[in-house]
């Protein structure tokens, strides 16, 4: 059986195009997850994986539908092709079509392509971080870098909640919510104030 999986963001308008391409591929059942922002909850993907059987063919528009990063994509690919023993067709990447050649060479090529993509993706992330660090270092030497802008908080509200937190009346999470910042930001504020008091 040919099964399709589509994941789209709330703003994505190409659902119909993806579905049409899958129908032309002979897909009988399509699972669709609508995703918003950073939410990666995939109830339809979970249903699709649990229904996928040995010999089925999973059709995807793009390989990134399998996960948020290449580690996750590789893990899902392994589960689908090695554990479930289903085939995969990735429409925008013909080399990732395990139905063309089910022999050792075909499987090897698909796995190799995924490994290369994973390496390139990880390398690009490292390069972005390195360029960012270099840019910050240059900006600092030129006196242009100020770092992230500190969020202004109500001092009285901060002090009241700090006392309540230290007395065990509220959790750190509640403290952060009460003053309108995230937990990491609260940690940063507390650390900065402790360092200032120690000077």
N, C-alpha and C positions, 0 to 999 in steps of 0.2 A: 504494500500500500504506500502511496506517495502522500506524505504529510508536509504541510508548510507551516513555518513559524514566522510571524511578522511582529516586530517591536517598533513602535513609533512614539515620538514625543507628542505632547499635546499640540504643539505648533506645527508638526509635520503634516503636510498636505498630500503626500504621495502614497497613501494607503491603497487607494484604488489602483494605482499603477502597479504596485507590488503584488496585489491580489490578482490582477489581470495577468501579469507575467507568470505567476504560479499556476493559474488555471491553464495557461497555454502550455505549461510544463506537464500538465496532466495531474496536478495535485487534487486529491479527493477531499481532504480535510485541512482547514487552515485555522491555526491558533493565533490570536492577536492580543498582544499586551499593549496597553496605552500607558506611557510613562510620562511623569511630570518632574521636571527639575532633576534633583539628585536622587530621587526615589528610584530604586532598582528592584522593586517588588514585582515578581513575575509569576502571578498565579497561573496564567495560561501556559507558560513555559514548563512549569512543574507538571501540569496536566499532560502536556505533550510528551515530556520525557517518560512519564509513567505509562503512557499508552504505546510508546515506541517499542517495536518488537524486532527480533532478528529477521533480517531480510527486508524490512521497511526502508524507505528512502525519505530522508529529511531534506526539504528544499528550503534554502535561506536566500534572501536577496543579497546579503552581505555577511561576511564572517564575523563582524562585530556584533551581530545579533546574539551570538553565543555568550557574550560576557562583557564586563566593563574594562577589562585589561587582558593582555595576552596570556597571563598565567591562568586566568579563569577560562579563557577561550580554549587553551590547550587542554585543561582539565575536562571541560565539557566535550571537546573533540574525542578525547580518550574514552570517556564514558560511552559516548554514542557509537564510536567505531570499534572499540576493543571489547567493552563489557557487553553492551546491548547487541553489537555486531550488526548495526544498521548502516546503510550507506548515506552519504551526504553529497548534496549538490549545492554549491555556492554560485549563484547566478552571475555575480559580477566578477568572479575569479575562476575561470574554467579549469585551472590547474587543480582546484580543490573540488574535484568531482570523482568520488570513489567508485561510481558505477561504470566509468569508462574502462578501467583496468583494475580488476579485483585481484590481480596477482601481486606478488611481492613488490615488483617494480612500481606499480600504480600506488600501492599503499605507501611505499617508501617516498615517492615523489610528493604526495600530499602531506605526509608528516614532515618532510624536509622543508617544504614551502612554509608550513606553519612555524617551524623552528626559526627559519630566517626572518619571518615577519615579527616573531617575538623578539628576536635579537635586535632588529632594526628599531622596533618600538622602544625597547629598554634603552638603547643607545641614544635615541633622540631625546628621551626624558632626561638622561644624564647630561646631554649637551645643552638642553634648555636650562637646567639647574646651574651648570658651569657658567654659561653666558650670563645668567642672572647674577651670580656671585661676582663675576668679573665686572659687570656693569655697576653693581653697588659699590665695589671697591674703588672704581674710577670716580664715581659720583661723590664718594666720601672724601677722596683726595682733593676734589674740586670744591668741596663744601656745599654740594648740591643735594646730598642725600640726607633726608630727615627721618627716614624709617616710616613705619606705619603711623597714621595719625591716631593719637590717643583719644579714646572716647571720653567725653566730659561726663562726669557723674556728680550726683548730688552728694556733697560731703557729709551732710547730716544723716542722710539715708544710709550712706556707706558705713559711717561710724556706728549707727544703731544696729545695723545688720552684722557688722563685725563683732560687736559685743555679744549679740544673740548667737552667732556662729561659734564663738570661742566658749560660750557657756553651754554649748550642746543643744540649744533650743531649736536650731534649724540646721539643715545640711548645707554643704557647700553649693550644691545645685540650687537649692532654694534661695541662698544668699545671692547667687548670680542672677537668678530670675528677678528677685526683688529690686535689684539695682539696675536691671536692664542690660546685662552683658552676658557673654558666653562664659562657660567654666574656664577655658584657657585664658580669656581676657582677665577674669577675676584673679586667677593665679598670678598673672603678670603684674596686675595692680598691687596685689599684696606683697609680692617679691620686691617690686620697686620701692614701696613704702618702707619695708623692713630694711632694705639697703640704705635708703635715705636716712632712716633713724639711727643706723649703725655708724654713719659717717660723722 
